[in-house]
Amino acid sequence: ILAVAGADDAINLASVTKIISCSAALDLLGSSTTFTTRVLSSKPVGSHVSRLVLAGAGDPSLRETSLAGLALKVRQAGIQKVDQLQIYPGASGPSKFPPVYRKKNTTAGYRAPVGGLNLNHDRVRIQVLPGKAIGAPVQVRLSPPGRTIRVVNKAKTAKGKKDKVRVKLKWDKGYVPSVHLAGSL
């Protein structure tokens, strides 16, 4: 080594690094490798199971319709009652941000945490509609609906045609997103 500059600095990976990582994975795993999300259960007693587990494996194509298909297969297997549903994110563990991601101050869609169980490419559609009356809070709908995403709604319904709703995404402890709305609609 003749010269080194910033060799120990923590930096975010560039997109080209992701392409190289993908190429290495394809070379190692082969192009026919698939990542399958599975449903596992405790031993059924009639049509009842005490525990059902949704086990992720890094499937990048998992969508709401995929979950509906898995639920239908559980029903077709004769299961009608489940006491406990557990989610196992897979070998990569729970969703988390790569190192030094928090240093960059942006809420861009490509900055979602990475994990073994992701739904809809980690995207959530936020629909903002007027409230029931002038001065009422705006209505907020999330798709897919989720109880883990906290909505802080300070936006109000106003008279006029100029929409001034601001939406900001913040990451709480445990990599849980919260959506903050302000302004008027």
Phi, psi and chi 1 to 4 in degrees:
 res  aa     phi    psi   chi1   chi2   chi3   chi4
   1 ILE       -  126.5  -61.7  173.6      -      -
   2 LEU   -94.2  -35.2  -62.5  176.3      -      -
   3 ALA  -154.2  148.8      -      -      -      -
   4 VAL  -139.5  138.2  173.5      -      -      -
   5 ALA  -135.0  120.7      -      -      -      -
   6 GLY    65.4   28.6      -      -      -      -
   7 ALA   -63.3  -26.8      -      -      -      -
   8 ASP  -103.1    7.3  -64.9  -34.2      -      -
   9 ASP   -75.1  137.1  -67.6  -12.0      -      -
  10 ALA   -82.4  123.4      -      -      -      -
  11 ILE  -137.1  159.1   57.6  172.6      -      -
  12 ASN   -76.2  146.1  -73.5  -47.4      -      -
  13 LEU   -70.9  142.2  -64.0  176.2      -      -
  14 ALA   -83.4  161.6      -      -      -      -
  15 SER   -58.2  -35.1  -67.3      -      -      -
  16 VAL   -63.1  -31.7   71.3      -      -      -
  17 THR   -66.5  -37.6  -54.4      -      -      -
  18 LYS   -64.9  -36.9  -63.6  171.1 -162.2  164.2
  19 ILE   -66.1  -41.2  -68.4  170.1      -      -
  20 ILE   -65.1  -41.8  -67.6  168.6      -      -
  21 SER   -61.6  -42.1  -62.7      -      -      -
  22 CYS   -63.6  -42.7 -178.6      -      -      -
  23 SER   -61.8  -42.3  -62.8      -      -      -
  24 ALA   -64.1  -40.9      -      -      -      -
  25 ALA   -64.3  -42.7      -      -      -      -
  26 LEU   -61.9  -40.5  -80.4  170.0      -      -
  27 ASP   -65.7  -42.4 -175.8   54.3      -      -
  28 LEU   -74.2  -46.6  178.8   68.6      -      -
  29 LEU   -89.1  -26.5  -59.7  172.5      -      -
  30 GLY    91.9  154.4      -      -      -      -
  31 SER   -74.7  -11.7   60.9      -      -      -
  32 SER   -92.7    1.3   62.2      -      -      -
  33 THR   -67.9  135.7  -62.0      -      -      -
  34 THR  -124.6  154.3   58.7      -      -      -
  35 PHE  -112.2  114.4  -60.8   95.9      -      -
  36 THR  -108.7  128.6  -54.5      -      -      -
  37 THR   -86.8  129.3  -58.3      -      -      -
  38 ARG  -119.7  157.9  -60.5  177.0  -59.6  149.8
  39 VAL  -114.8  123.9  176.4      -      -      -
  40 LEU  -117.8  154.5  -48.6  168.0      -      -
  41 SER  -143.6  162.1   76.4      -      -      -
  42 SER   -71.5  172.4   58.1      -      -      -
  43 LYS   -65.9  124.8 -173.7  174.5 -179.0  175.6
  44 PRO   -66.2  144.9  -15.0   25.9      -      -
  45 VAL  -117.3   98.1  177.1      -      -      -
  46 GLY    66.2 -123.1      -      -      -      -
  47 SER  -100.8   19.1   61.9      -      -      -
  48 HIS  -120.6  135.4  171.8 -109.4      -      -
  49 VAL  -125.5  143.1  -65.5      -      -      -
  50 SER   -77.1  -30.1   61.0      -      -      -
  51 ARG  -143.6  135.2 -176.0  171.1   51.9  164.6
  52 LEU  -122.7  134.1 -158.9   64.8      -      -
  53 VAL  -120.9  126.2  179.2      -      -      -
  54 LEU   -93.9  111.9 -179.7   67.2      -      -
  55 ALA  -108.5  115.8      -      -      -      -
  56 GLY   -82.7  158.4      -      -      -      -
  57 ALA  -143.8   21.9      -      -      -      -
  58 GLY    86.4   19.1      -      -      -      -
  59 ASP   -64.5  112.2 -179.9    1.1      -      -
  60 PRO   -77.9   -8.6   27.8  -32.5      -      -
  61 SER  -103.2    8.8   65.3      -      -      -
  62 LEU   -66.3  127.9 -170.9   65.8      -      -
  63 ARG  -131.4  172.3  -58.2 -150.7 -175.7  -71.6
  64 GLU   -56.8  -40.2  -72.6  174.4   87.5      -
  65 THR   -64.1  -31.5   53.4      -      -      -
  66 SER   -63.5  -43.5  -51.6      -      -      -
  67 LEU   -65.4  -38.6  -65.9 -179.5      -      -
  68 ALA   -63.1  -38.4      -      -      -      -
  69 GLY   -65.2  -40.9      -      -      -      -
  70 LEU   -64.8  -41.4  -71.1  171.1      -      -
  71 ALA   -62.3  -39.4      -      -      -      -
  72 LEU   -63.8  -40.1 -179.0   60.4      -      -
  73 LYS   -65.4  -36.4  -73.4 -178.6 -179.2 -179.1
  74 VAL   -63.1  -44.5  167.4      -      -      -
  75 ARG   -64.2  -41.7  176.9   66.4   92.8  174.8
  76 GLN   -65.9  -24.5  -71.2  170.9  -17.1      -
  77 ALA   -77.8   -0.8      -      -      -      -
  78 GLY    95.3    2.2      -      -      -      -
  79 ILE   -80.3  123.8  -54.7  -59.1      -      -
  80 GLN  -119.6  -17.6  -65.6 -178.4    9.7      -
  81 LYS  -137.0  132.9 -177.4  178.9  178.2 -171.0
  82 VAL  -130.1  127.4  175.8      -      -      -
  83 ASP   -78.9  -41.4  -67.9  -26.0      -      -
  84 GLN  -140.3  130.6 -179.1 -176.5   29.3      -
  85 LEU  -109.3  124.7  174.2   64.0      -      -
  86 GLN  -115.3  148.0  -68.9 -178.3  -36.7      -
  87 ILE  -116.1  121.7  -63.5  176.2      -      -
  88 TYR  -109.3  114.0  172.7   68.1      -      -
  89 PRO   -73.0   -8.7   25.7  -30.9      -      -
  90 GLY   102.6 -176.1      -      -      -      -
  91 ALA   -63.0  -26.5      -      -      -      -
  92 SER   -78.3   -8.1   64.2      -      -      -
  93 GLY    83.4 -169.9      -      -      -      -
  94 PRO   -68.5  159.9   21.6  -28.5      -      -
  95 SER   -59.4  140.3  -66.0      -      -      -
  96 LYS  -155.8  160.0   55.5 -172.1  171.7 -172.6
  97 PHE   -83.3  143.0  -74.3  107.7      -      -
  98 PRO   -62.0  162.8  -24.0   34.2      -      -
  99 PRO   -53.7  143.8  -21.2   29.7      -      -
 100 VAL    61.0   11.7  -57.5      -      -      -
 101 TYR   -62.8  -34.0 -110.8   45.3      -      -
 102 ARG   -69.5  -14.5  -67.4 -164.7 -178.5  -90.4
 103 LYS   -71.0  -27.4  -74.1 -175.1  177.5 -178.7
 104 LYS   -90.9  124.1 -169.6  171.6 -175.8 -178.7
 105 ASN   -92.5   87.5 -172.9   15.5      -      -
 106 THR  -152.8  155.4 -179.6      -      -      -
 107 THR  -116.0   28.6   58.6      -      -      -
 108 ALA   -58.6  146.6      -      -      -      -
 109 GLY   -60.8  -27.7      -      -      -      -
 110 TYR   -77.1   -0.8   60.9   82.4      -      -
 111 ARG   -98.6   25.4  -70.2 -177.8   48.2   78.4
 112 ALA   -69.3  151.5      -      -      -      -
 113 PRO   -61.9  158.2   -5.4   11.0      -      -
 114 VAL  -106.9  135.0  177.6      -      -      -
 115 GLY  -159.3  177.4      -      -      -      -
 116 GLY   -84.4  -11.2      -      -      -      -
 117 LEU  -134.4  101.3 -173.2   62.3      -      -
 118 ASN  -124.6  144.9  -58.4  -61.0      -      -
 119 LEU  -119.3  135.5 -174.5   62.6      -      -
 120 ASN    54.0   42.2  -64.0  -23.2      -      -
 121 HIS    55.8   31.6  -61.4  -72.3      -      -
 122 ASP    59.2   33.1  -81.6  -18.6      -      -
 123 ARG  -109.3  145.1  -70.0 -176.4  -70.9 -155.3
 124 VAL  -130.1  130.2  174.1      -      -      -
 125 ARG   -86.2  129.0  179.4  176.3  178.7 -129.0
 126 ILE  -110.9  115.6  -57.3  168.8      -      -
 127 GLN  -108.7  126.9 -174.5  177.0   21.0      -
 128 VAL  -114.4  123.5 -178.9      -      -      -
 129 LEU  -124.2  154.9  -57.8  165.8      -      -
 130 PRO   -60.4  151.3  -16.9   26.6      -      -
 131 GLY   -74.5 -176.1      -      -      -      -
 132 LYS   -76.3  -15.4  -63.1 -173.5 -178.9 -156.2
 133 ALA  -154.5  161.9      -      -      -      -
 134 ILE   -60.1  132.2  -59.1  -62.6      -      -
 135 GLY    92.1  -14.0      -      -      -      -
 136 ALA   -77.7  154.1      -      -      -      -
 137 PRO   -61.0  148.6  -18.6   28.8      -      -
 138 VAL   -68.3  158.4  -62.2      -      -      -
 139 GLN   -91.6  138.7  -61.9  176.5   52.9      -
 140 VAL  -124.9  126.8 -178.3      -      -      -
 141 ARG  -122.1  133.8  -64.7 -177.8 -173.7  152.1
 142 LEU  -109.2  137.9  -57.2  178.0      -      -
 143 SER  -134.0  118.3  178.1      -      -      -
 144 PRO   -72.2  150.7   27.0  -32.2      -      -
 145 PRO   -65.3  143.5   21.4  -27.5      -      -
 146 GLY  -152.0  137.0      -      -      -      -
 147 ARG   -83.3  -14.1  -67.4 -174.7  -58.7 -130.2
 148 THR   -84.2  -14.3   58.3      -      -      -
 149 ILE   -92.2  116.1  -61.7  176.2      -      -
 150 ARG   -83.0  133.1 -171.4  169.5   57.9   96.8
 151 VAL  -110.5  122.2  175.9      -      -      -
 152 VAL  -107.5  103.4  179.1      -      -      -
 153 ASN  -106.8  106.4 -176.3    6.3      -      -
 154 LYS  -113.2    7.7  -65.8 -175.7  179.9  178.4
 155 ALA   -82.4  141.8      -      -      -      -
 156 LYS  -118.5  157.9  -59.0  -74.9 -177.4 -168.3
 157 THR   -83.8  129.8  -56.8      -      -      -
 158 ALA  -128.5  161.5      -      -      -      -
 159 LYS   -82.7  140.1 -171.0  175.2 -178.7  179.0
 160 GLY   122.0 -174.8      -      -      -      -
 161 LYS  -117.1   -1.1  -65.6 -176.0  178.9 -177.3
 162 LYS   -93.9  107.6  -68.9 -170.1  176.0 -175.5
 163 ASP   -80.5  130.0  -62.2  -24.9      -      -
 164 LYS  -131.7   41.9  -60.1  175.2 -173.1  171.3
 165 VAL   -83.6  130.9  174.7      -      -      -
 166 ARG  -112.1  132.6  -66.1  177.1  -54.1  -77.6
 167 VAL  -120.2  127.0  178.7      -      -      -
 168 LYS  -129.0  138.1 -173.6  169.9 -175.0  172.4
 169 LEU  -102.5  131.5  178.3   67.2      -      -
 170 LYS  -126.0  149.5  -64.8 -178.4  180.0  178.6
 171 TRP  -106.2  118.2  -68.1   96.7      -      -
 172 ASP   -85.1  179.1  -59.5  -25.2      -      -
 173 LYS   -57.3  146.6  -75.1 -174.6  174.3 -178.4
 174 GLY    77.6   14.6      -      -      -      -
 175 TYR    61.4   34.2  -52.8  102.6      -      -
 176 VAL   -97.8  127.2  176.1      -      -      -
 177 PRO   -79.8  149.5   28.3  -32.7      -      -
 178 SER  -128.5  139.7   61.6      -      -      -
 179 VAL  -105.1  124.4  177.6      -      -      -
 180 HIS  -113.2  124.4  -62.9 -105.2      -      -
 181 LEU  -115.9  140.9  -67.4   96.0      -      -
 182 ALA  -145.0  168.3      -      -      -      -
 183 GLY    97.1 -153.5      -      -      -      -
 184 SER  -141.3  158.3   62.0      -      -      -
 185 LEU  -137.0      -  175.2   67.0      -      -
